[in-house]
Amino acid sequence: MCRALPDRRLGHAEVPHRYGSSGINMSVQSPISSVNDFVVRFANVNGSGSASANELFARSILRHGVPVSPRNIFPSNIQGLPTWYEVRVTEDGHLGARGAVDMMVAMNPQTWDKDVASIEPGGYLFYDSTKPMPTSKFREDITVIGVPLTAITNSTYTDPRQRQLFKNIIYLGALCALLDLDPKLVEQLIGEQYKGKEKLLSSNVHALHLGRDWALQNLKCPIGLRVKKSDKVGDRIFIEGNSAAALGAVYGGATVCAWYPITPSSSVAEAFTSHCKKYRHDPETGKAKYAIVQGEDELASIGIVIGASWNGARAFTATSGPGISLMTEFIGLSYFAEIPAVIMNIQRAGPSTGMPTRTQQCDVIACAYASHGDTKHVLLFPEDPAEAFEFAAAAFDLAERLQTTIFLMLDLDIGMNHRLCRPLKWDDAKQYDRGKVMTAEMLEEGRDFGRYLDVDGDGIPYRTYPGTHPTKGSYFTRGTSRDRYARYSEEGAVYADNMQRLVRKFETAQDMVPRPLQANAAKPTKYGVLYFGSTSPAMDEAIGILEARGHQLDRMRIRAFPFHSSVASFIADHDFVYVVEQNRDAQLRQLIVNENGIDPVRLVPILHYDGTPITARFIANAIGDHQDHLKVTPLRKAVT
């Protein structure tokens, strides 16, 4: 129990009779006691400057050698609406959202009731106790910690903006005392953030100690939730998926980015700009060796990408669901004219505007079959920033080898949140694979060049770059039907021949894309689970929960479409296979049924689509309940 000493001078809150004058609840429920395993959620107002302090909190725990998994939950407007920042402290390394809150830092009166209700029984409520709160606003089964943040801030600062900003650092200081954080490590982070800005550095450190000193003098610290130094972070790095994907584009050879701002993808282009300024300037002349264009809309952006790729550049765009909808005609051109392109789709909740700042995996079908007519596109499903980096780089090789659009399917949960992942690695000896490109020398040798001629049986024709040869190798790039030599034709047999070749090319892609990863249960089982992308960390944790309940599942993480043949084999080997995804319509399941002719009854959908990240608890409960039902022996009518 954490008990405060009264401090009338700072205007400490008056609280109900079950609370002392300190603002500390004499909780009936035993307070949660846990070291390096709890969830803290900050409830703030968007635009209050809290984001920096909250991220500082997460990074400070990392400096203690304890893994964290933070998630930023923010509104789609600029200022004034509620925002939350959740930090899962997890020495066991679980990086998925857990669900429920052990400590709520309640800084937003508008969401108070909802925030208090989300606290686990025995949890902790930290709030600004400058003004009294009525009895009805508290719960008897939690520990309430009141700190007069506004009073402390107002007695120290006179500038309104300083009061707002330093209030956040003051509550960070109080949390340092309550959770037993080493203030030196926090000071170190502040020093790195404000290096060369001594005035800002000293003022932030001062605010940190204002909060910490008050807590040490007035509260019994630490509370039941504690951070203890550990060594569980290892060599992992802390990076956002969008930034990692943008860096992958640089290493993958991209020199052109055309984009139009849309949440949550804008930071891809912003990060690419930053990375290019560092890595893509000629060291002798200082000139940029890249082009970044903000188009007037998404349609223009994908048009620029296709034009640049046709000319031999490696080009990409970053967008989200509404952007994909606008791009579909040009995506069809890329598919049918066979021009490389890379689209990084950072998925959000739809349809229409939907929830722009919430996460989902709801563009699977839209991207797999984007554009009118018969089209099939390659999709890559990274699970974390490390794979976002690797798959982004690989996407450009795939686009040129297959001469088509490649979709990198991220989502807001991966893209806009910092995630611990293995270090990004790159082989400097790697050579880019430009695919089947006919050179001037090959043309001089008399090679037969037909732009849409399949010479190897893999469905992939040769192409030439513009200007390859003065008289040979030219062709007209068409979005209309044509024959193998790019000559316009509306003959049915010619059209069907070309469309069937595109199917062969798509089948060839099965062995080019990242293969699924399979892990078998400790014991033989008739049940399996398929999952992909950002569901991965929650799924990994859910397996342990399910095993504790006596349920064994083989599992396979799908990393790309088209599906490798092992996906159909995995399904055939099990009576039931659960398909875990974050959308309403079971889109991955639909795709599997459609492409593999699987009996849909054997694929059990596990669906989560409220815009928040899926949790291990949700997956384990949904699968566990279904498994328990399967084990129930039906009653038989006795025969007399």
ABEGO torsion letter per residue (X at the ends): XBBBBBBAAAGBBBBBAABBAAGBBBBABBBBBBBGBBBBBBBBBBGAGAAAAAAAAAAAAAAAGBBBBBBBBBBABABGBBBBBBBBBBAAGBABBAEEBABBBBABAAAAAAAAAABBBGBBBBBBAABBBBAAABBAABBBBBBBAAAAAAAABABAAAAAAAAAAAAAAAAAAAAGBBAAAAAAAAAAAABGBAAAAAAAAAAAAAAAAAAAAABBOBBABBBBBBAAAEABBBBBAAAAAAAAAAAAGBABBBBBBBOAAAAAAAAAAAAAAAAABBAAAGBBABBBBBBABAAAAAAAAAAAAAAGBBBBBBBBAAAAAAAAAAAAAAAAAGBBBBBBBBBBBOBEAEBAABBBBAAAAAAAABEBEBBBBBBBBBABAAAAAAAAAAAAAAAAAAGBBBBBBBBAAAAABBBBBBBBBBBAABBBBAEBBBBAAAAAAGBBBBAABBAAGAGBBBBBBBGABAABGBBBBBABBBBAAGBBBABAAAAAAAAAAAAAAAAAAAAABBBBBBBBBABBBABBBBBBEAAAAAAAAAAAAAAAAGBBBBBBBBABOBBBAAAAAAAAABABBBBBBBBAAGAAAAAAAAAAGBBAAABBBBBBAAGBBBBAAAAAAAAAAAAAAAABBBBBBBBX
